[in-house]
Amino acid sequence: MIDVSARVQAIVADRLGLPLEEVAWSSHFTEDLAADSLDRLELRLAIEEAFGVRITDDQQDAFVRVGDVIQYLERQPEVTA
C-alpha cells in the first residue's frame, strides 16, 4: 500500500515550490499555501497522473485543504489497491 498522504504532500510542495514541512494535512490551498486557480489546476493534473485517477471540476472545487485531497484518494479503490 502506498502512503497517499506523503505522496500528495510531496506533489503539493514540489508544484508550489514550498518546503515539504509547510504542507500539512490541514493546509488551506489558497490561504496557507497561496495557490491560485492555475496552481490548483496544475496540482489536479499532477495528482491525476501520479495516482491514475480522474478528478472532476466539482471535486476539485471541493478540495479546500490538502487533507480533502488525501481523503478523496484514500477512498478510491484504484489508489488503495
C-alpha positions in Angstrom: 0.0 0.0 0.0 1.3 3.4 -0.9 1.5 6.3 1.5 -1.1 8.6 -0.1 -0.6 11.4 2.4 3.2 11.7 2.0 2.9 11.5 -1.8 0.2 14.2 -2.0 2.2 16.5 0.3 5.3 16.0 -1.8 3.4 16.8 -5.0 1.9 19.9 -3.5 5.3 21.1 -2.1 7.0 20.4 -5.4 4.4 22.1 -7.6 4.1 25.1 -5.4 7.8 25.5 -4.7 7.4 25.1 -1.0 9.4 23.2 1.7 7.7 19.9 2.5 7.4 21.0 6.1 5.0 23.8 5.1 2.5 21.4 3.5 0.3 19.9 6.2 -2.9 17.9 6.2 -4.7 21.0 7.4 -3.1 23.4 5.0 -5.6 25.5 3.1 -4.7 25.7 -0.6 -5.4 29.4 -1.0 -5.0 30.9 2.5 -2.0 28.9 3.7 -0.2 27.8 0.5 -1.1 30.8 -1.7 -2.3 28.6 -4.6 -4.2 30.4 -7.3 -6.6 28.9 -9.7 -3.8 27.9 -12.2 -1.8 26.3 -9.4 -4.9 24.3 -8.3 -5.4 23.1 -11.9 -1.7 22.1 -12.2 -2.0 20.2 -8.9 -5.1 18.4 -10.1 -3.3 17.3 -13.2 -0.2 16.1 -11.3 -2.3 14.2 -8.8 -4.4 12.6 -11.6 -1.2 11.5 -13.3 0.5 10.3 -10.1 -2.5 8.3 -8.8 -4.2 7.2 -12.0 -7.5 8.8 -11.1 -9.9 11.3 -12.7 -10.9 14.4 -10.7 -13.9 16.3 -11.9 -14.2 20.1 -11.8 -16.8 19.8 -8.9 -14.4 17.5 -6.9 -11.5 19.9 -7.5 -13.7 22.8 -6.2 -14.5 20.8 -3.1 -10.8 20.4 -2.3 -10.1 23.2 0.1 -7.4 21.7 2.2 -4.6 19.2 1.4 -6.4 16.7 3.7 -9.5 16.9 1.4 -7.5 15.5 -1.5 -5.9 12.8 0.7 -9.3 11.6 2.0 -10.7 11.5 -1.6 -7.8 9.5 -2.9 -7.9 7.1 0.1 -11.5 6.3 -0.9 -10.6 5.4 -4.5 -10.1 1.6 -5.0 -7.6 2.0 -7.7 -5.3 4.1 -5.4 -5.5 1.9 -2.3 -5.3 -1.5 -4.0 
